[in-house]
Amino acid sequence: MNAKCFVRLIGHGVGLAVCLTVVSMAQASPWTEVDTATPGPAVAIGGPANGCIAGARALPATGTGFVSIRRHRKRYYGHPDTVRLVQYLGRALSKRTRELMMVGDLSQPRGGLMPSMHRSHQNGMDVDIWFRLAGSARSANSRYPEGRNPDGMVAPGGLALSRDWGRHQRFLLKTTADYPRVDRILVNPVIKRALCRSEKGNRRWLRKLRPWWGHDAHFHVRLKCPKGSPRCRQQSPLPTGDGCNRSLAWWFSKEARTPSKKPKKKTGSRMSTACKALLFKP
Ligand SMILES: [Zn+2]
């Protein structure tokens, strides 16, 4: 277990035991060593970047219209709301094409920190979905082993959509955004800008699309805190409007495109008592 525990003295000599998990890409997280979800009702605890989940459900390896890839990572667990969303999207897509939606990471069996660049996906309410579709479950798993990602949807130069972008990708984003339990969707700024320019009529769904670095090959869906999870921490509400404004233009400014301007990843966070108890539960 790669957690450093130490005692910090606070106030008038009151000892507080704090387990600080020091994170780096090379280091494992204690959550990775857990193979099973806890039984009982599903409860999301904490926020997406510092949380955990009790009673997580496993997303099946395949279902109507979808395939879950890279199962060896054990990141196919989530709150039932998240699993239901994936199944709903798969069914919706299957009415339009025989191709399959490829589902990436949800959360680990009890959530918690992942030993990678991922900071979120911790409380069972996040899921990554690849934009590219697969011909079959078998081809999805053989074509995209660990370390070989599906191609992105942004053309070289980073300013326009690639030729691979099409109606199925738009359909998946819109159907996800229209799903009431979805809080927000992270996409590359180029994708957001293209939709801001092309969408006519009701553009309200664009509000849930939030521009972020990367996310040109997959989109990241975050669901709202579920019912029955009083300790789930909801991210601050989205600004009003469709987001096709100056805040989007910033992503194409010199400032945003300078690598040093990217926010630095935090290198540690305090685990809540509830999550600590969940981690060590037999
Ligand atoms: Zn993600």
Residues whose N, C-alpha, C, O or C-beta is under 5 A from the ligand:
A	BS01	ZN	D128 H220
